[in-house]
Amino acid sequence: MSSRFNFSFRRRETKQFRNIAHGLIPAATIAPRPAVPRTPPPRSPSPSPERPRSALAAAILSSSLMGRTVAIPPPRQRSCSESDCSRADSQTGFEPYAATALYTRDTWPDSVTRPPVPSPGHSDDDEGGDSDQVEADEDHVYQSLERQSRTDDINDVYGVPLKHRKDETNSDVDEETEDSAFDIVSPLQTQELDVWSAQSHRSVNTSKRKTSRMKESPVRGKERDSSPEASEVLRSTLEVQQALVKELREQAQILAQEKETLEKRCLQQSQQIEHLQQEICHCHTERGISTGESSELQSLRQQAQELVDENDGLKMTVHRLNVELSRYQARFRPLTKDEVKELTVHHFQGPLDMKYLSPLLLAYEDHLNAKDKLLKFREEELQSLRARAEEVIQENEKLHTQVNKSSSVSNKEWRHLQEQARLVLEENQVLIEQLELQHAKSKEAHSKHTQEVCKVSKQLMLLESEKQALEKELEVERKEHHALKTEFQRVRLALEHSLSLAEHNAVTDKLKRQLQDHERLKNSEVEELLARVSTLEAERKTLLLDKTNLNTDIKHMETELQLSQQANRKAQRRISALKQQVEDSLEKELIAHQYLANIVTLAERTTHERDQLMHMASSLEKDKQGILTRIIESTVSLGKLQEKVKVRHNFLLLL
C-alpha cells in the first residue's frame, strides 16, 4: 500500500477497543447539531506542480494532538511498561494515562512561528497513491447514518449507543469512504495500544476479582459476565465510562479551540498569499526583467508556493477532523443534561500516553487493518481461483486423453451403440406417451370424483337445511303444546273452585238489595246537589257584576299609568341631554389643559435643542481644528514616504 509515510503500528485482532479511537472527540461538545456534514473535502483551486505538498499539516496535527511542538515527530519511549500496568491495576483499579490538565496548548505559539518544514521526497508509487486518493476524495461523503458497527463485542467508553450493534463485515464502498479521509498523519509508534486495552479490560474487573485472575482468556471473561456479579461489573464500567467521557469532553473543547486557530491561520496565510501576489505584479509592472530580478522573483514564488501548500494542508487537516467528528456523531447520540450532571471530574496521576490524545492516528490504524484484511481475503480468493483453474485444466487434459483413447472403437461397435441409443430413445418416448395417457386418465377420474363429491355435498346441504326447518317447526309445535297444556290446567283448577247454584242465587239477591240501597242514596244526593247549584248560580251572577266594576276601574288606572310613564320618559330625556352637555364641557376643559401642557413642553424642548446645537457647534469647531492638524501631519508623512519610495526605486534601478 503506497502512502506518503510508512507506518509500522498495528493492533491485535482480539483487543477490546480496536475499531474506534480512544480519544475520539464527541461531536455533541463541538457541533451539537445531529446533522452529518456531506460537503466534499476542500480542494486547492489551482495546485501548483512546481513543488509537492508540504508536511506542515502533519507536523501541526501531531503537535496539536500530543501537546508538544515538533517539526518532525521523533520516536518516543513507551509510556507504561507491562509491569507498571499490572502494578497500577493491583493498586487502585483504573487510572487513565493522562488527565485533561496535562493536555495544554502552552507551546502552540512556538509551532506557529516556526518556519515551514520541507516535505519529504516522493517516489513514483507515492505519486500514484496520491492520485488515487484524489480520485477517491472526489466522490467522498463524510459518513452514512445507516452504517452499522463492525463487531458486536466493542464496549465504547466515551459514548452511549443508540441501538445494539450487529456483526457485519465492511464492504468495499465503506472501506473507500473511510480511507478517503486520511492522507497525512504523524508517523508515531503505537506499541502501547495492546497495553492500554489489556489495562482497561483488567480495570473493569478489579472491583470483585483478584489481581491474579486479570490475565485470563476472553472466553472466561464472558463467563464471568454471565455470573451474578455482572451487575457490579457493569456499574464499575459505567463509572469508568463517565470519567472518560468527562475527560474527552474537555479534550474536545481544546481541540475545537485549536481548530479555530487553524482556520484563522489559514485565513492569514491566504491574505499573505494575496499580498505577495500583489507585490509580484507590482514589481513586474515597475521594472523590467533582469538577472537580479529573477532570483528575487524565484524566492517570492517559492514562498508563495509554500504558503499555498501549507494552506492546503491546514484545510485538509480541518477536513479530516470534521470527518472523524461526523463519524462519531453518526454512531452515537449526545449525552443528556442529566447524564452530564452525573459526571464528575477525576484528576489522575500517571504518565502521559500520546495515543490517548491522537484519535486520527488510531482511526487511520483501524483503516489500515481493515485494508490489510481485505487484501488478505482477496489474495486467498485469488489463490483458490488459481487452484480451481489448474484443476479444470488438468480435468480437461484428462478428458482429452480419454477421448483420444475412445476414438479407437471400430465402426461396427459405433453403429451398434448408435442403434442401441436410438432404441432406448424410442422406448423412452413410448413410456413418456403411456405416462401422459395415465396422467390424463387420472385427471379425468379426479374430475369425475370431484363432480360426484360436489353433488353429494349439495345434497347433504339441502338435507341439512330441511332438517333445520323441521327442527324449527317441531320447536313451534312444542311451544303450542306447552301453552295448551297450561291453559287446560288453569281451566281445570277454576272448575274445581267454582260455587253451587243455591249459593249463587243467594249471592245475587244480596247484591240486588245492595244495588237498591245505593240507588236511593244516589237520588237523595242528587237533590242536595241541585239545591247547591241554584245557590251557586245566584252567587255567580253577583260576582259577574263585581267583575265588570273592577274591569272599569283597571282601565281607568291603566290610562293614568300611561300618562305618568310618558311624563317620566320626557324627564329622563331631559336629564340625559343635561348630562351630555356636562360631559362635553368637561372634555373641552381637558383638551384645553392638554393643549397648554403641550405648549409648555414644546417650549422646554426648543430651549434644550438650542443648548444642544450650541454645544455641537463648539465641538464641531474643535474637531475641525484637530482634523486640519492631522491633515497637515499626514501630508508631511506622505512626502517622507514618497522620498523613501524614490530612494528605493533608484536603488532597485542601480541593481
Secondary structure by P-SEA (a helix, b strand, c coil): ccccccccbbbbccccccccccccccccccccccccccccccccccccccccccaaaaaaaaaaaacccccccccccccccaaaaaaaaaccccccccccccccccaaaaaaaccbbbbccccaaaaaaaaaaaaaaaaccccccccccccccccccccccccccccccccaaaaaaaaccccccccccccaaaaaaaaaaaaaaccccccccccccaaaaaaaaaccaaaaaaaaaaaaaaaaaaaaaaaaaaaaaaaaaaaaaaaaaaaaaaaaaaaaaaaaacccccaaaaaaaaaaaaaaaaaaaaaaaaaaaaaaaaaaaaaaaaccccccaaaaaabbbbbbbbbbbcccccaaaaaaaaaaaaaaaaaaaaaaaaaaaaaaaaaaaaaaaaaaaaaaaaccccaaaaaaaaaaaaaaaaaaaaaaaaaaaaaaaaaaaaaaaaaaaaaaaaaaaaaaaaaaaaaaaaaaaaaaaaaaaaaaaaaaaaaaacccaaaaaaaaaaaaaaaaaaaaaaaaaaaaaaaaaaaaaaaaaaaaaaaaaaaaaaaaaaaaaaaaaaaaaaaaaaaaaaaaaaaaaaaaaaaaaaaaaaaaaaaaaaaaaaaaaaaaaaaaaaaaaaaaaaaaaaaaaaaaaaaaaaaaaaaaaac
